[in-house]
Amino acid sequence: MRFLALKVPFIKVGGMSQGCGICGIYPRWLRDRATPKNFIAVYGLLGTVQAMAFIYIVVTLTTLEKRFKIPSRTTGLILSGNEISQILSLILTYYGGSGHRPRWIAIGVGLSALSCLVLALPHFLYGPGRDALALTKEYLDQTLLNATTVPQDLAICPRVVKPDHCDEETLLDVSILPRLLVFLSQFILGIGTTLYYGLGQTYLDDNTKKKNTPMLLGFTFALRTVGPAIGFLLGYGCLSLYIDPSLHPVITKKDPRWLGAWWLGWIILGVTMGMFATLIAMFPRKLPTEKDTALETVKKDGSIPLKLHLTVQEQYMKPMEPRKSLETEYIPTMREFPNAMKRLLTNWLLTFNNLSGVFYVLGASAYITFLAKYLEVQYSTSAAGGTVIAGPISLVGMVLGFLLSGLIISKFKPGPRPLLAWNVFVGICFVAGQILFIFLGCSDIGFEGLNLETMQMNLTSNCNIDCNCDGVKYSPVCHVASKITFYSACHAGCRTIINDKEFGNCSCLPLSTFNLENHFGYTTDGDSRDQSIFISDPHSMIFDKVRAGPCTNDCSRPYLLFMVLTCIIQTLACSGKIGNVLVNYRSVEKKDKSFAQGITLMIISLFALIPGPIIYGAIIDSTCLIWEESCGTRGNCWFHHGRNFRYLVNITSAGFSIIGVLFDAAVCYLGKNLDLYGAQECDRRREFIKEDETPRETADGEKKKEMNGNL
């Protein structure tokens, strides 16, 4: 049948409310960009930047601790600001779920951008710090550079106890304000995170076909997982620069005293998030359907096919008549808030699914928050170098897990019982991996004066007692020949500065002249000048030399095994995440979907993300052997008991994960009849459409006959 083309005025179906634009401006070239594909692209890329920010704080955490002298326990408490605000912002998901969700998300992302800039603020207020400046060529203490002013042996071995100076600059280094600014930035970031996760996924689920949700979630999760990989690279690049890039440090990146430009990445992330906030705000309240798009498509000359014209004319020119609907629009009120909360908290399937997530997050918290510290202590990596390798490798596993599981679930649509049983199997594998981590580590490095069994320290011995090294700051040196680390060149009994990285004439070394004489029972004639003549040439004996920085072990083999095992575990763990998300979506009514996401974030934040870093921070601090102390205040830890660190962290993590497996088993039992793919909803809609359109078919047929007769 041939259709006539009639010129009719353009009839707006969805209007500009279903096109892309912002602030009342809807350019023509943007109106047709409001599609699920474009939203997934912007939402996924935004998730990439959000994940970059999350992982960047993990990479730079040890640098922050050393710069502002913060113990790990306090660090865990500071970072909990993110989760505290997620609890308080629960009300935002309650109202935002029925509002203009893309713009609510944009507000959250804008707050996240602000939090990044707040986190960089302490650097501009306090600068790089006195300790960092003292390790540069420009600001190095003149007593160490000019031997004509002060004898070298007095520069290294002061022979008098140095008092602990508590001047204004030292007090600034231990000020509480930087810690408050970090807490504030995390608090603001938590609000943005809640809006992004709580509203974005439900917006996607409501504007796409239910059968496509698993694949789309897998794609967005995978795209979001790219963020940590870039975040690791960003952290590596920034921490490879000295905290003040204009200065020239005299230590290497492997030295634990190295401070990288941690603040630089936050400026980059803040600007990037600000741009994405504008993009996500342009999407409409509801994405247009294929039918809406067809009705709004008009030829350049303004004509549309007669069939389409008649359909539109019948639809919009006939008198309005009441029409039944599956469900009325739900507008939340404060009065309904307690009922909605009670309705979700008494949903046992949702509650058990959330509790399994709580214990899995608790089990993984140490590897998330303190990953950089874990790698530094166990495998002798630098703050930047360790995570830049281990991070992306584990993320490869995460991407594979998300993509493969999303593809398999969308294609084969496994029933709820096998899908949820897979999560139980994944949990068991996760626990097994954590137990294996206990045995993947290096032996503890020898540290002169430390008893690793009793965890007692006595740094004073006969060879350095005359130097009075008690007031010397921690500046480790390594005796390469014996692989023993000393607290400082003073504690090694050194008398000569060879260069800014080497010291000589050290009397406390295992094979030094001093110890050889005592070991074999011979001495010089007692004249100190004779002994000084014997070791006057620092290059004459390699055994009498130490180099700046601690000794390190070759941990390449266990480090490689750790990375491979982590990749495997991440692949399995992420393959079960989509199943958990589907349980949250399908176990509640549609009107409660966004609020259920907010409840999930609240529970995980309250019982996992807040206490997790604090618990592991306390565990890590309990293994510390050497603390930084300034003005009577305990700061960051310089040296940990590696074996105790590894045992306590991994055993605690495995214990939490075992409880998570038990809750997953309960979810598997309760969710055996769950409608994961919206089949029941589709059946109800077919019945509704059939019932609604049957009485209209006769009238429509008569109208068409009459119109054909007129034509």
HELIX and SHEET records of a PDB file:
HELIX    1   1 GLY A   15  GLN A   18  5                                   4    
HELIX    2   2 ARG A   28  ARG A   31  1                                   4    
HELIX    3   3 PRO A   36  VAL A   59  1                                  24    
HELIX    4   4 LEU A   61  PHE A   68  1                                   8    
HELIX    5   5 SER A   72  LEU A   79  1                                   8    
HELIX    6   6 GLY A   81  LEU A   88  1                                   8    
HELIX    7   7 LEU A   90  GLY A   96  1                                   7    
HELIX    8   8 ARG A  101  TYR A  126  1                                  26    
HELIX    9   9 ARG A  130  LEU A  133  1                                   4    
HELIX   10  10 GLN A  142  LEU A  145  1                                   4    
HELIX   11  11 GLN A  152  ILE A  156  1                                   5    
HELIX   12  12 GLU A  168  ASP A  173  1                                   6    
HELIX   13  13 LEU A  177  ASP A  206  1                                  30    
HELIX   14  14 LYS A  210  ASN A  212  5                                   3    
HELIX   15  15 THR A  213  SER A  240  1                                  28    
HELIX   16  16 TRP A  262  ALA A  281  1                                  20    
HELIX   17  17 GLU A  290  GLU A  296  1                                   7    
HELIX   18  18 LEU A  306  MET A  317  1                                  12    
HELIX   19  19 MET A  334  GLU A  336  5                                   3    
HELIX   20  20 PHE A  337  LEU A  345  1                                   9    
HELIX   21  21 TRP A  348  THR A  369  1                                  22    
HELIX   22  22 LEU A  371  TYR A  379  1                                   9    
HELIX   23  23 GLY A  385  PHE A  412  1                                  28    
HELIX   24  24 PRO A  416  PHE A  437  1                                  22    
HELIX   25  25 ILE A  465  CYS A  467  5                                   3    
HELIX   26  26 CYS A  469  GLY A  471  5                                   3    
HELIX   27  27 THR A  513  PHE A  520  1                                   8    
HELIX   28  28 SER A  528  PHE A  534  1                                   7    
HELIX   29  29 ILE A  542  ASP A  544  5                                   3    
HELIX   30  30 SER A  556  SER A  575  1                                  20    
HELIX   31  31 LYS A  577  ARG A  586  1                                  10    
HELIX   32  32 LYS A  590  ASP A  592  5                                   3    
HELIX   33  33 LYS A  593  ILE A  604  1                                  12    
HELIX   34  34 SER A  605  LEU A  609  3                                   5    
HELIX   35  35 PRO A  611  SER A  622  1                                  12    
HELIX   36  36 GLY A  642  LEU A  670  1                                  29    
HELIX   37  37 ALA A  679  ASN A  710  1                                  32    
SHEET    1   A 2 ALA A   5  LYS A   7  0                                        
SHEET    2   A 2 SER A 303  PRO A 305 -1                                        
SHEET    1   B 6 GLY A 446  PHE A 447  0                                        
SHEET    2   B 6 ILE A 484  PHE A 486  1                                        
SHEET    3   B 6 VAL A 477  HIS A 479 -1                                        
SHEET    4   B 6 VAL A 546  ALA A 548 -1                                        
SHEET    5   B 6 GLU A 502  GLY A 504 -1                                        
SHEET    6   B 6 THR A 496  ASN A 499 -1                                        
SHEET    1   C 2 LEU A 450  ASN A 451  0                                        
SHEET    2   C 2 GLN A 456  MET A 457 -1                                        
SHEET    1   D 2 CYS A 624  SER A 630  0                                        
SHEET    2   D 2 THR A 633  HIS A 640 -1                                        
END                                                                             
